[in-house]
Amino acid sequence: MTKGTIQGRDAFIANLSSRLGRSSVPSLAPDHPFRGAPQWYKDSDRSVEEKIQLFTENWTALTGKVLIVEAAEARQQIGAWLKDIAAELGVTHVSRWEHEGLKALGLDEQLAEVGIEVVPWVEPLYPSLPEFQPEQSAVELPESNWAMRSELLKRTERCQLGIVWPDFSVANTSTLVLQCSPQRGRSVTLLTDILFAVFRADQLVNRMGEAFEKITRDKTSAEQYASSLNLITGPSRSADIENDLTIGIHGPGKVYAVIIK
């Protein structure tokens, strides 16, 4: 990763200071005695069961659905629920993160039993194979950046449902915290119509600050961070045009969460 540089910083700050009616830029930073959440809020904690209950209440209030399973029954119950959802919503193609936890659940094999193709988020070792070639029916300008996108992205575009395993989940806002990587493409959660997230109960934290503390722990430079951090709280909701609320415009409109105890 290349470090960026800041140009015109002093002029930018001077302009802001002038617009605020100040004759010059203050030489000292203003006092800032309080930072972050109050200590009593940071000290509050919940049991795992309480966090599961709170996440479930908030997630379902946003029209999401939750399945809570015991670890010993996870493979069977998650596979069965996923197949029911796919049948109900007419899913024929699924994209999923290349995550060991998801692979261990055997979801690819279970979906294949009902004729659903799974596209793992991993660049193909042999891209010349026929299944990775562009569709002949696609009409695209050959020189455009859009036409030059990877075959993995093109295959993911055809998927209706995306499966991910969040890094953390926040109980008091029912937020999924996802850091991308070469095996965890953000397109899986942005291009699909339906989001299916699986995580363990011990990945639940009380509040957003806890998740950020875990993400930043022991990191000393920008190069150590993921290139993007996605925070997903329920289905995609947009109302920036005439306050007309629309679901599923900028991401999945239906969201499902599985908590493994």
DALIN-V576838 format. One record per pair of residues at least 12 apart in sequence whose ideal C-beta (glycine too) atoms are under 10 Angstrom apart, sorted by the first residue. I is the first residue (numbers start at 0). J is the second residue. Records with the same first field share a line. If there is no record, write none. Layout:
# DALIN-V576838
I: J  J
This chain:
# DALIN-V576838
0: 220  221  222  223  224  226
1: 222
2: 220  221  222
3: 221
9: 24
12: 24  25
35: 208  211
36: 206  207  208
40: 205  206  208
41: 205  206  208  209  212
43: 171  205  206
44: 205  209
45: 170  171  203  204  205  206
47: 170  199  200  201  203  258  260
48: 200  260
49: 170  203  205
50: 168  169  170  171  200  201  202  203  204  205  258
51: 65  67  168  170  200  203  258  260
52: 67  170
53: 169  170  171  172  173  203  205
54: 67  168  169  170  171  172  173  174  175  198  200  203  204  256  258
55: 67  170  173  256  258
56: 170  171  173
57: 169  170  171  172  173  174  232  233
58: 168  170  172  173  174  175  196  232  233  254  255  256  258
59: 173  233  256
60: 173  233
61: 172  173  232  233  234  236  254
62: 233  234  236  246  252  253  254
63: 173  175  194  196  231  232  233  234  253  254  255  256
64: 80  84  195  253  254  255  256  257
65: 173  196  254  255  256  257  258
66: 79  80  81  84  195  197  255  256  257  258  259
67: 200  256  257  258  259  260
68: 80  197  200  257  258  259  260
69: 259  260
70: 199  200  259  260
71: 259  260
72: 259  260
73: 100  103  104  197  199  257  258  259  260
74: 103  104  105  106  109
75: 104  105  109
76: 104  257  259
77: 101  104  105  106  109  162  195  197  257  259
78: 104  105  106  108  109  110  112
79: 109
80: 195  255  257
81: 93  104  106  109  110  113  115  160  162  195  197  255  257
82: 106  109  110  112  113  115
84: 160  193  195  253  255
85: 110  113  114  115  159  160  193  195
86: 113  115
87: 253
88: 159  160  192  193  253
89: 159
90: 110  113  115  158  159  160  191  192  193  195
91: 110  113  114  115  116  157  158  159  160
92: 110  115  116  117  118  154  155  156  157  158  159  160  191
93: 106  107  110  115  116  117  118  119  155  158  159  160  161  162  187  191  193  195
94: 116  117  118  119  120  151  154  155  156  157  158  159  160  161  162  163  184  186  187  188  190  191
95: 107  110  117  118  119  120  121  155  158  160  161  162  163  164  183  187  195  197
96: 119  120  121  161  162  163  164  165  177  179  180  182  183  184  187  188  196  197
97: 119  120  121  122  180  181  182  183  184  187
98: 119  120  162  163  164  165  180  182  183  197
99: 164  182
100: 164  197  198  199  259
101: 117  119  162  163  164  195  197
102: 119  164
104: 162  164  197  257  259
106: 162  195  197
107: 119  162
110: 160  162
115: 158  159  160
116: 130  154  157  158
117: 158  160  162
118: 130  151  153  154  155  156  157  158  161  187
119: 151  154  155  162  182  187
120: 151  152  154  155  161  162  163  179  180  181  182  183  184  185  186  187
121: 151  181  182  184
122: 149  150  151  181  182  184
123: 149  150  151  154
126: 149  150  151
128: 150
130: 150  154
131: 149  150  151  153  154
132: 150  153
133: 146  150  153
134: 153  154  157
137: 153
139: 153
148: 186
149: 184  186
151: 184  186
152: 184  186  190
155: 184  186  187  189  190  191
156: 186  190  191
157: 190  191
158: 186  187  190  191  192  193
159: 190  191  192  193  251  253
160: 187  191  192  193  194  195  251  253  255
161: 184  185  186  187  188  189  190  191  192  193  194  195  196  250  251
162: 187  188  191  193  194  195  196  197  255  257
163: 175  177  183  184  185  187  188  191  194  195  196  197  198  229  231
164: 177  183  196  197  198  199  202  257
165: 177  178  183  188  196  197  198  202  203  210  229  230  231  256
166: 178  183  198  202  210  213  214  225  228  229
167: 198  202  203  204  207  209  210  211  213  214
168: 196  198  199  200  202  203  204  210  231  256  258
169: 203  204  205  206  207  208  209  210  211  230  232
170: 203  204  205  206  209
171: 204  205  206  207  209
172: 205  206  207  210  230  232  233
173: 231  232  233  254  256
174: 204  206  207  210  229  230  231  232  233
175: 188  194  196  198  202  210  229  230  231  232  233  254  256
176: 198  202  204  207  209  210  211  213  214  228  229  230  231
177: 196  225  227  228  229  230  231
178: 214  224  225  226  227  228  229
179: 225  226  227  228  229
180: 225  226  227
181: 226
183: 225  227  229
184: 227
185: 225  226  227  228  229  250
187: 229  251
188: 229  231  235  250  251  254
189: 229  231  235  249  250  251
190: 250  251
191: 250  251  252  253
192: 234  235  247  250  251  252  253
193: 234  247  251  252  253  254  255
194: 231  233  234  235  250  251  252  253  254  255  256
195: 251  253  254  255  256  257
196: 231  254  255  256  257  258
197: 255  256  257  258  259
198: 256  257  258  259
199: 257  258  259  260
200: 258  259  260
201: 259  260
202: 258  259
203: 258
207: 230  232
210: 228  230
211: 228
214: 228
229: 250
231: 250  251  254  256
232: 254
233: 246  251  252  254
234: 246  247  248  250  251  252  253  254
235: 247  248  249  250  251  252  253  254
236: 248  249  250  252
237: 249  250
